[in-house]
């Protein structure tokens, strides 16, 4: 691993696989885009999770594990191993679930996926965004800037 590598700290193993599968449902791949389920999106989210209150981070990561296990009720297998249709059905259920922790978990996940995907400069041409109005502005954290620009490789 070089200095130009970001090592995931929170989204690892099962949690990473669940995140990538869910992110592909939330922002599906198409001919002009790899979709949300990429290591680059995961790296931006992982960076943000490092700055989250430790108790909130733990709840989010527990939601990722719970999401995987309850996949059995939607497709007979864990979330990450279910078909895309079963995953989408499960995410729709969590989005409108009467149990508040599942609903909140879904909206937290969706927010992180969108933030992780759309903050990356490689995605900007896809929807016609020319970049920030003050491009010379100094970033207080060079890691997030490197992730946004695609200058860092991502390792689990």
C-alpha positions as CSV (number, residue, x, y, z in Angstrom):
1,X,0.0,0.0,0.0
2,X,1.4,3.4,-1.0
3,X,0.7,6.9,0.3
4,X,-1.8,7.2,-2.6
5,X,-4.0,4.5,-1.0
6,X,-7.0,4.9,1.3
7,X,-7.6,1.9,3.5
8,X,-11.2,1.3,4.5
9,X,-11.6,1.3,8.3
10,X,-15.4,0.8,8.9
11,X,-16.8,-0.7,5.7
12,X,-15.0,-3.9,5.6
13,X,-15.9,-7.6,5.1
14,X,-19.6,-8.3,5.2
15,X,-20.5,-4.6,5.8
16,X,-18.6,-3.6,2.7
17,X,-20.4,-6.3,0.6
18,X,-23.8,-5.2,1.9
19,X,-23.0,-1.6,1.3
20,X,-21.9,-2.2,-2.3
21,X,-25.0,-4.4,-3.0
22,X,-27.3,-1.7,-1.5
23,X,-25.6,1.1,-3.3
24,X,-26.1,-0.6,-6.7
25,X,-29.8,-0.7,-5.9
26,X,-30.0,2.9,-4.8
27,X,-27.9,4.2,-7.8
28,X,-28.0,1.4,-10.4
29,X,-25.2,1.1,-13.0
30,X,-26.0,2.1,-16.5
31,X,-24.0,2.5,-19.7
32,X,-22.7,5.9,-18.7
33,X,-22.1,5.1,-15.0
34,X,-20.7,2.3,-12.9
35,X,-23.5,2.9,-10.3
36,X,-23.2,3.5,-6.6
37,X,-21.7,0.2,-5.7
38,X,-18.1,1.0,-6.2
39,X,-15.1,1.0,-3.9
40,X,-14.7,4.7,-4.6
41,X,-18.2,5.4,-3.3
42,X,-17.5,3.2,-0.3
43,X,-14.2,5.0,0.4
44,X,-16.0,8.4,0.6
45,X,-18.6,7.0,2.9
46,X,-16.0,5.3,5.1
47,X,-14.1,8.6,5.4
48,X,-17.4,10.3,6.5
49,X,-18.1,7.4,9.0
50,X,-14.8,8.1,10.6
51,X,-16.0,11.6,11.5
52,X,-19.4,10.4,12.8
53,X,-20.1,10.2,16.5
54,X,-18.9,6.7,17.6
55,X,-22.3,5.6,18.9
56,X,-24.0,6.7,15.6
57,X,-21.3,5.0,13.6
58,X,-21.8,1.7,15.5
59,X,-25.6,1.9,15.0
60,X,-25.1,2.4,11.2
61,X,-22.7,-0.5,11.0
62,X,-25.1,-2.7,13.0
63,X,-27.9,-1.7,10.6
64,X,-25.7,-3.0,7.7
65,X,-25.3,-6.4,9.4
66,X,-29.0,-6.6,10.2
67,X,-29.9,-5.6,6.6
68,X,-27.8,-8.6,5.4
69,X,-29.5,-11.1,7.8
70,X,-33.1,-10.1,7.1
71,X,-32.5,-10.6,3.4
72,X,-33.4,-14.2,4.1
73,X,-37.1,-13.1,4.4
74,X,-37.0,-11.4,1.0
75,X,-35.1,-13.8,-1.2
76,X,-34.1,-16.8,0.8
77,X,-30.5,-15.7,1.2
78,X,-28.6,-12.9,2.9
79,X,-29.0,-9.4,1.3
80,X,-25.7,-9.4,-0.5
81,X,-26.4,-12.8,-2.0
82,X,-30.0,-12.2,-3.1
83,X,-31.1,-11.2,-6.6
84,X,-31.4,-7.5,-7.5
85,X,-35.2,-7.8,-7.4
86,X,-35.2,-9.2,-3.9
87,X,-32.7,-6.5,-2.7
88,X,-34.9,-3.8,-4.2
89,X,-38.0,-5.3,-2.5
90,X,-36.2,-5.4,0.9
91,X,-35.0,-1.8,0.5
92,X,-38.5,-0.6,-0.3
93,X,-39.7,-2.4,2.8
94,X,-37.1,-0.8,5.0
95,X,-37.9,2.6,3.5
96,X,-41.5,2.4,4.7
97,X,-41.1,0.0,7.6
98,X,-43.2,0.8,10.7
99,X,-40.1,0.0,12.8
100,X,-38.3,3.3,13.1
101,X,-34.7,1.9,13.3
102,X,-35.1,0.2,9.9
103,X,-36.6,3.3,8.4
104,X,-33.9,5.6,9.8
105,X,-31.2,3.0,8.8
106,X,-32.5,3.1,5.2
107,X,-32.5,6.9,5.0
108,X,-29.0,7.0,6.5
109,X,-27.8,4.5,4.0
110,X,-29.4,6.3,1.1
111,X,-27.9,9.6,2.2
112,X,-24.5,8.2,2.5
113,X,-24.7,6.4,-0.9
114,X,-25.8,9.6,-2.6
115,X,-23.1,11.7,-0.9
116,X,-20.4,9.1,-1.6
117,X,-21.3,8.9,-5.3
118,X,-22.1,12.5,-6.2
119,X,-19.1,14.0,-4.4
120,X,-16.7,12.2,-6.8
121,X,-15.6,14.4,-9.7
122,X,-15.7,11.4,-12.1
123,X,-19.5,11.4,-11.8
124,X,-20.0,15.1,-12.5
125,X,-20.1,15.0,-16.3
126,X,-22.8,12.4,-16.2
127,X,-25.3,15.0,-15.0
128,X,-23.7,18.2,-16.4
129,X,-22.1,19.6,-13.2
130,X,-19.1,21.7,-14.0
131,X,-17.6,21.7,-10.5
132,X,-17.5,24.1,-7.5
133,X,-17.7,27.8,-8.1
134,X,-14.6,28.3,-6.0
135,X,-12.2,25.6,-7.3
136,X,-9.1,27.1,-5.8
137,X,-10.5,26.9,-2.3
138,X,-8.2,25.0,0.0
139,X,-9.6,21.8,1.4
140,X,-8.9,21.2,5.2
141,X,-8.6,17.5,4.6
142,X,-6.4,16.3,1.8
143,X,-7.8,12.7,2.1
144,X,-11.4,13.6,1.1
145,X,-10.0,15.8,-1.7
146,X,-8.0,12.9,-3.0
147,X,-11.0,10.6,-2.9
148,X,-13.2,13.2,-4.7
149,X,-10.6,13.5,-7.5
150,X,-9.9,9.8,-7.8
151,X,-6.3,10.4,-6.9
152,X,-6.3,7.7,-4.2
153,X,-6.6,4.0,-4.7
154,X,-9.0,2.2,-2.3
155,X,-8.0,-0.9,-0.3
156,X,-10.0,-3.1,2.0
